[in-house]
Amino acid sequence: MKDKLPFLSPEYANDPKPYWKKLRETDPVYYAEEYGFWAITKHGDILEILKDPITFSSAGGPAGGMIEGNDDAHSENGGVGFLPLLQNDPPEHSRIRSIFAKAFTPKRISEMEPALEKIANELMANIERKIKNNEPIDLVDDFASPLPVLAIANMMGIPHEERHNLRMWSDSLAIGAGESFTLKQKSLNQREMTKGLKQIIEDARNNPQKDTLISAMLQAAEDGQSLQENEILGLCKLLWLAGNETTTNLIGNGIVFLLNNLDILKELQEDKSLIPDFIEELFRYDGPVMGLFRHATRDVDFKGHKIKKGQSIWLLFSSGNLDEEHYPDAEKFNLHRKNKDHLALGKGIHFCMGSALARLEAKIAFEHLVGFIHTVSLDFEKGKRIPVPVLSGWLKLPVTVGSCI
């Protein structure tokens, strides 16, 4: 039975979809005894669990303890610490989300479009400069990563001189960092990021800036309650870490997909109004987060299986998004698919608050990329995927100039 979900094997890492398909067909609520968690692979079952946050809690964290690390590195005194919203259950989740929504408004996000356009133009200009100078180009380092980093930095009001440090800290603390950084480096960077963000928040308190997210969080209130100091710090970390990594992964996945599917690239080149549809189908077909964990707060009978109190449950969003019972021709990328009800951004009370920002960033990214990437070739053997099984994305996408069409 262990071969049903070889969670940490190279075969699974290279192509997990056949394993998900087999589980959906034969064992959609599967207990992976070797790893000590339940794997939920069908769309309807995942949705049912997401809609019951009381029984299936988020407090254990998105990775469910599956990411190895040094406990000291994650301590409250020097590490990433608790991430509000992501690790909150009701009623605290409802309180924090309601207050945070007053700062993280649709209007604030829509007003970012000109700044995002400027960032994308500057990144493309830098790539063109590198091409002229025969410098190496990596579409993660040179575009997919800095676009969301600079966008979030602008939105939060982070000073320009701090952005290099924050990007370095977020790169080392991201779930996908893998072996690129030692535990000692991660621990040091966690402490430095906490110290740096605390100073940025304090500066914003002493010198409020108009239309920055940190200043808005400091001022936001609901029924006489405001966000507490540790909650503002935690939300800043959540925005910086999760907001950057997931959008970077989505853009990287889209680049690789288009280089492998030139017919769809050509269709987008001819009609850029299809890019939002491409993004939604990309979320479904190869979203940035394969799945998140919950843990049971009580013994529960789920679909005839006895899930015990305290056990972890891995909700495989990416598998649910390929469920043949929910999507016709689920394993086929369909740019014109009508059913856009995917799970990539969550559902229920934990639906991603940054979804509008992620969509806007991806839209602007691909509006620039579709007219460019047909001029380059990707060396897939030198590309490097994220080495953990809870995320889908790329750490390195080196390209050379030379038409792929």
C-alpha positions as CSV (number, residue, x, y, z in Angstrom):
1,M,0.0,0.0,0.0
2,K,3.0,2.3,0.5
3,D,3.4,2.8,-3.2
4,K,0.0,4.4,-3.5
5,L,1.5,7.7,-2.3
6,P,5.4,7.6,-2.4
7,F,5.4,11.1,-0.9
8,L,9.1,11.7,-0.8
9,S,10.3,9.6,-3.8
10,P,11.9,11.1,-7.0
11,E,9.2,9.4,-9.1
12,Y,6.4,11.2,-7.2
13,A,8.3,14.5,-7.3
14,N,8.8,14.3,-11.1
15,D,5.1,13.5,-11.8
16,P,2.6,13.1,-9.0
17,K,-0.5,13.2,-11.2
18,P,-0.7,9.4,-12.0
19,Y,-0.6,8.7,-8.2
20,W,-3.4,11.2,-7.6
21,K,-5.5,9.7,-10.4
22,K,-5.1,6.2,-8.9
23,L,-6.1,7.4,-5.5
24,R,-9.2,9.2,-6.8
25,E,-10.2,6.0,-8.5
26,T,-9.5,3.5,-5.8
27,D,-8.9,5.2,-2.4
28,P,-9.9,8.9,-2.3
29,V,-9.7,9.0,1.5
30,Y,-6.3,7.3,1.9
31,Y,-4.3,6.9,5.1
32,A,-0.6,7.2,4.3
33,E,0.6,5.1,7.3
34,E,4.3,5.6,6.5
35,Y,3.8,9.4,6.9
36,G,1.0,9.5,9.4
37,F,-1.6,11.6,7.5
38,W,-4.8,11.2,5.5
39,A,-4.7,12.2,1.8
40,I,-7.9,13.6,0.3
41,T,-7.9,13.6,-3.5
42,K,-11.4,14.2,-4.8
43,H,-12.9,17.7,-5.4
44,G,-16.1,17.2,-3.5
45,D,-14.4,15.6,-0.5
46,I,-11.8,18.4,-0.2
47,L,-14.6,21.0,-0.5
48,E,-16.6,19.3,2.3
49,I,-13.6,19.5,4.7
50,L,-12.8,23.1,3.8
51,K,-16.3,24.1,4.7
52,D,-16.0,22.6,8.2
53,P,-13.1,24.5,9.9
54,I,-14.3,23.6,13.4
55,T,-13.8,19.9,12.9
56,F,-10.8,20.3,10.5
57,S,-8.6,22.9,12.0
58,S,-5.9,25.0,10.4
59,A,-4.0,25.7,13.6
60,G,-1.3,23.1,12.8
61,G,0.0,25.2,9.9
62,P,-0.2,24.7,6.1
63,A,2.5,22.1,5.9
64,G,1.1,20.0,8.7
65,G,4.6,19.5,10.3
66,M,5.8,17.7,7.1
67,I,8.6,20.2,6.5
68,E,11.7,19.3,8.4
69,G,13.5,22.0,10.3
70,N,15.0,23.1,13.6
71,D,12.4,23.9,16.2
72,D,14.6,26.7,17.5
73,A,14.5,28.3,14.0
74,H,10.7,28.5,14.2
75,S,10.5,29.8,17.8
76,E,8.6,32.9,18.6
77,N,11.8,34.6,19.8
78,G,13.6,34.5,16.5
79,G,11.6,32.8,13.8
80,V,8.7,33.2,11.4
81,G,6.4,32.4,14.3
82,F,2.6,32.3,14.1
83,L,1.0,33.4,10.8
84,P,-2.5,35.0,11.4
85,L,-5.4,34.0,9.2
86,L,-3.4,31.0,7.8
87,Q,-3.2,29.4,11.2
88,N,-6.3,30.8,12.8
89,D,-9.6,29.1,13.4
90,P,-12.9,30.9,14.2
91,P,-13.7,33.1,16.0
92,E,-10.2,34.6,16.0
93,H,-9.9,34.1,12.2
94,S,-13.2,35.9,11.6
95,R,-12.1,38.9,13.8
96,I,-8.6,39.3,12.1
97,R,-10.0,38.7,8.6
98,S,-12.7,41.4,9.1
99,I,-10.2,44.0,10.4
100,F,-7.5,43.1,7.8
101,A,-10.1,43.4,5.0
102,K,-10.5,47.1,5.9
103,A,-6.8,47.6,4.9
104,F,-6.5,45.0,2.1
105,T,-9.3,46.4,-0.1
106,P,-10.2,45.7,-3.7
107,K,-9.7,49.4,-4.4
108,R,-6.2,49.4,-3.0
109,I,-5.3,46.4,-5.2
110,S,-6.9,47.8,-8.4
111,E,-4.9,51.1,-7.9
112,M,-1.7,49.0,-8.0
113,E,-2.0,48.3,-11.7
114,P,0.0,51.3,-13.0
115,A,2.8,50.5,-10.5
116,L,2.8,46.8,-11.6
117,E,3.0,47.8,-15.2
118,K,6.0,50.0,-14.4
119,I,7.7,47.1,-12.5
120,A,7.1,44.7,-15.4
121,N,8.4,47.1,-18.0
122,E,11.6,47.7,-15.9
123,L,12.1,43.9,-15.5
124,M,11.7,43.3,-19.2
125,A,14.1,46.2,-20.0
126,N,16.6,44.6,-17.7
127,I,16.2,41.3,-19.5
128,E,16.7,43.0,-22.9
129,R,19.9,44.7,-21.5
130,K,21.1,41.2,-20.5
131,I,20.4,39.8,-23.9
132,K,22.4,42.6,-25.6
133,N,25.3,42.0,-23.2
134,N,25.2,38.2,-23.5
135,E,24.5,37.9,-19.8
136,P,22.8,34.8,-18.4
137,I,19.0,35.0,-18.0
138,D,16.9,33.2,-15.5
139,L,13.2,33.9,-15.8
140,V,12.6,33.1,-12.1
141,D,15.4,35.4,-10.9
142,D,14.9,38.1,-13.5
143,F,11.1,38.2,-13.7
144,A,8.8,35.7,-11.9
145,S,10.4,36.4,-8.5
146,P,11.0,40.2,-8.5
147,L,7.6,41.1,-9.9
148,P,5.6,40.0,-6.8
149,V,8.4,41.0,-4.4
150,L,8.4,44.6,-5.7
151,A,4.6,44.7,-5.9
152,I,4.2,43.6,-2.3
153,A,7.0,46.0,-1.2
154,N,5.2,48.9,-2.9
155,M,1.9,48.0,-1.4
156,M,3.2,47.6,2.1
157,G,5.3,50.8,1.9
158,I,8.6,49.1,2.5
159,P,11.5,51.4,1.9
160,H,13.7,50.7,-1.2
161,E,16.8,50.2,0.9
162,E,15.1,47.3,2.7
163,R,13.8,45.4,-0.3
164,H,17.0,43.6,-1.1
165,N,17.2,42.2,2.4
166,L,13.6,41.3,2.5
167,R,13.8,39.4,-0.8
168,M,16.9,37.5,0.5
169,W,15.1,36.7,3.7
170,S,11.9,35.5,1.9
171,D,14.0,33.4,-0.5
172,S,15.7,31.6,2.4
173,L,12.5,31.1,4.4
174,A,10.2,30.0,1.6
175,I,9.0,26.4,1.8
176,G,10.6,25.7,-1.5
177,A,14.1,26.9,-0.4
178,G,15.1,23.3,0.3
179,E,18.8,22.7,0.5
180,S,19.7,26.1,-0.9
181,F,20.2,27.4,2.7
182,T,21.4,25.8,5.9
183,L,19.3,25.6,9.0
184,K,21.7,28.1,10.6
185,Q,21.2,30.6,7.7
186,K,17.4,30.1,7.9
187,S,17.4,30.7,11.6
188,L,19.6,33.9,11.3
189,N,17.4,35.2,8.4
190,Q,14.2,34.5,10.4
191,R,15.5,36.7,13.3
192,E,16.7,39.4,10.9
193,M,13.4,39.5,9.0
194,T,11.5,39.8,12.3
195,K,13.7,42.6,13.5
196,G,13.5,44.4,10.1
197,L,9.8,44.2,9.8
198,K,9.3,45.4,13.4
199,Q,11.4,48.4,12.6
200,I,9.4,49.1,9.4
201,I,6.1,48.9,11.3
202,E,7.4,51.2,14.0
203,D,8.5,53.7,11.4
204,A,5.1,53.6,9.8
205,R,3.5,54.2,13.2
206,N,5.7,57.2,13.8
207,N,5.4,58.5,10.3
208,P,2.2,57.3,8.7
209,Q,2.3,57.0,4.9
210,K,-0.8,57.6,2.8
211,D,-2.1,54.5,1.0
212,T,0.4,51.9,2.3
213,L,-0.9,48.6,3.6
214,I,1.1,48.7,6.9
215,S,-0.2,52.2,7.8
216,A,-3.8,51.0,6.8
217,M,-3.4,47.9,9.1
218,L,-2.2,50.2,12.0
219,Q,-5.4,52.3,11.5
220,A,-7.9,49.5,10.8
221,A,-10.5,48.6,13.5
222,E,-13.6,46.6,13.8
223,D,-16.2,47.2,16.6
224,G,-13.6,49.1,18.6
225,Q,-10.9,46.4,18.2
226,S,-7.7,46.9,16.3
227,L,-5.1,44.5,15.1
228,Q,-2.6,43.7,17.9
229,E,1.1,44.3,17.5
230,N,2.0,40.6,16.9
231,E,-0.9,40.2,14.5
232,I,0.3,43.1,12.3
233,L,3.8,41.6,12.3
234,G,2.4,38.2,11.5
235,L,0.3,39.5,8.6
236,C,3.4,41.3,7.2
237,K,5.3,38.0,7.3
238,L,2.4,36.2,5.7
239,L,2.1,38.8,2.9
240,W,5.8,38.8,2.3
241,L,6.4,35.0,2.4
242,A,3.2,33.4,1.1
243,G,2.3,36.3,-1.2
244,N,5.6,36.3,-3.0
245,E,6.2,32.6,-3.3
246,T,2.8,31.5,-4.6
247,T,2.7,34.1,-7.4
248,T,6.3,33.4,-8.4
249,N,5.4,29.7,-8.7
250,L,2.3,30.4,-10.8
251,I,4.2,32.6,-13.2
252,G,7.0,30.1,-13.5
253,N,4.6,27.2,-14.1
254,G,2.9,29.3,-16.8
255,I,6.2,30.0,-18.5
256,V,7.1,26.3,-18.7
257,F,3.6,25.4,-19.8
258,L,3.6,27.9,-22.7
259,L,7.1,26.8,-23.8
260,N,5.7,23.3,-24.0
261,N,2.5,24.3,-25.6
262,L,3.2,26.7,-28.4
263,D,-0.3,26.5,-29.9
264,I,-1.7,28.1,-26.7
265,L,1.1,30.6,-26.6
266,K,0.3,31.7,-30.2
267,E,-3.4,32.0,-29.3
268,L,-2.6,34.3,-26.4
269,Q,-0.2,36.3,-28.6
270,E,-3.1,36.9,-31.1
271,D,-5.7,37.7,-28.4
272,K,-4.3,38.9,-25.0
273,S,-7.9,39.3,-23.7
274,L,-7.7,35.5,-23.2
275,I,-4.9,35.8,-20.6
276,P,-7.3,35.9,-17.5
277,D,-8.9,32.7,-18.8
278,F,-5.4,31.2,-19.2
279,I,-4.6,32.2,-15.6
280,E,-7.7,30.5,-14.2
281,E,-7.0,27.3,-16.2
282,L,-3.4,27.4,-15.1
283,F,-4.5,27.7,-11.4
284,R,-6.6,24.5,-12.0
285,Y,-4.1,22.6,-14.1
286,D,-0.9,23.4,-12.4
287,G,-1.5,25.6,-9.4
288,P,1.3,26.9,-7.1
289,V,0.1,25.0,-4.0
290,M,-0.5,21.2,-4.3
291,G,-2.3,21.1,-1.1
292,L,-2.5,22.3,2.5
293,F,-3.0,20.4,5.8
294,R,-5.7,20.4,8.4
295,H,-5.9,18.4,11.6
296,A,-9.0,16.8,13.2
297,T,-10.2,18.4,16.4
298,R,-12.3,15.3,17.2
299,D,-12.9,11.7,16.2
300,V,-14.9,11.8,13.0
301,D,-16.3,9.4,10.5
302,F,-15.6,10.7,7.0
303,K,-16.8,8.8,4.0
304,G,-16.7,5.6,6.0
305,H,-13.2,6.2,7.4
306,K,-12.4,6.7,11.1
307,I,-10.3,9.9,11.3
308,K,-9.0,10.2,14.9
309,K,-8.7,13.4,16.9
310,G,-5.3,15.0,16.2
311,Q,-4.6,13.3,12.9
312,S,-3.4,15.4,10.0
313,I,-5.3,15.6,6.7
314,W,-3.7,16.6,3.5
315,L,-6.1,18.3,1.2
316,L,-4.7,17.7,-2.3
317,F,-6.1,20.8,-4.1
318,S,-4.1,19.9,-7.3
319,S,-5.7,16.5,-7.4
320,G,-9.2,17.8,-6.7
321,N,-8.6,20.2,-9.6
322,L,-8.1,17.2,-11.9
323,D,-11.1,15.3,-10.7
324,E,-12.9,13.8,-13.8
325,E,-16.2,13.9,-12.0
326,H,-16.0,17.7,-11.6
327,Y,-14.3,18.7,-14.8
328,P,-14.9,17.2,-18.3
329,D,-11.5,16.1,-19.8
330,A,-9.9,17.2,-16.5
331,E,-6.3,16.2,-17.5
332,K,-6.5,18.4,-20.6
333,F,-5.6,22.1,-20.5
334,N,-8.6,23.9,-22.0
335,L,-8.1,27.6,-22.5
336,H,-11.8,28.0,-23.1
337,R,-13.0,25.9,-20.1
338,K,-16.3,27.2,-18.8
339,N,-16.1,25.6,-15.3
340,K,-13.6,27.8,-13.4
341,D,-14.5,26.5,-10.0
342,H,-11.0,25.4,-9.0
343,L,-9.6,24.9,-5.5
344,A,-6.2,26.5,-6.1
345,L,-7.0,29.6,-4.0
346,G,-8.9,27.6,-1.3
347,K,-12.6,27.8,-0.4
348,G,-14.7,28.7,2.6
349,I,-13.4,30.9,5.3
350,H,-9.7,30.4,4.3
351,F,-10.3,31.5,0.7
352,C,-7.1,33.4,-0.3
353,M,-7.5,37.1,0.6
354,G,-4.7,37.9,-1.9
355,S,-6.5,36.2,-4.8
356,A,-7.2,39.5,-6.6
357,L,-3.6,40.7,-6.2
358,A,-2.3,37.3,-7.5
359,R,-4.6,37.5,-10.5
360,L,-3.6,41.1,-11.3
361,E,0.1,40.3,-11.0
362,A,-0.2,37.2,-13.2
363,K,-2.3,39.1,-15.8
364,I,0.3,41.8,-16.1
365,A,3.2,39.3,-16.1
366,F,1.8,37.3,-19.0
367,E,0.8,40.3,-21.0
368,H,4.5,41.0,-21.1
369,L,5.7,37.5,-21.3
370,V,3.6,36.1,-24.2
371,G,5.3,38.5,-26.6
372,F,8.7,37.6,-25.4
373,I,9.1,33.9,-24.5
374,H,8.8,32.7,-28.1
375,T,12.2,34.2,-28.6
376,V,13.9,32.0,-26.0
377,S,14.6,28.4,-25.3
378,L,14.5,26.8,-21.9
379,D,17.1,24.3,-20.9
380,F,14.9,22.0,-18.9
381,E,17.8,19.9,-17.6
382,K,19.3,23.0,-16.0
383,G,15.9,24.1,-14.7
384,K,15.3,23.4,-11.0
385,R,11.9,22.5,-9.5
386,I,10.9,23.2,-5.9
387,P,12.1,20.2,-4.0
388,V,9.1,19.8,-1.6
389,P,5.9,17.9,-2.3
390,V,3.4,20.6,-1.1
391,L,4.3,23.2,-3.7
392,S,4.5,23.2,-7.5
393,G,7.0,25.7,-9.0
394,W,10.5,26.4,-10.2
395,L,13.5,27.7,-8.4
396,K,15.5,28.2,-11.7
397,L,14.4,28.7,-15.3
398,P,17.6,29.5,-17.3
399,V,16.9,30.4,-20.9
400,T,19.0,31.2,-24.0
401,V,18.0,33.5,-26.8
402,G,16.8,31.5,-29.8
403,S,13.3,31.1,-31.1
404,C,11.2,28.2,-29.7
405,I,8.7,28.5,-32.6
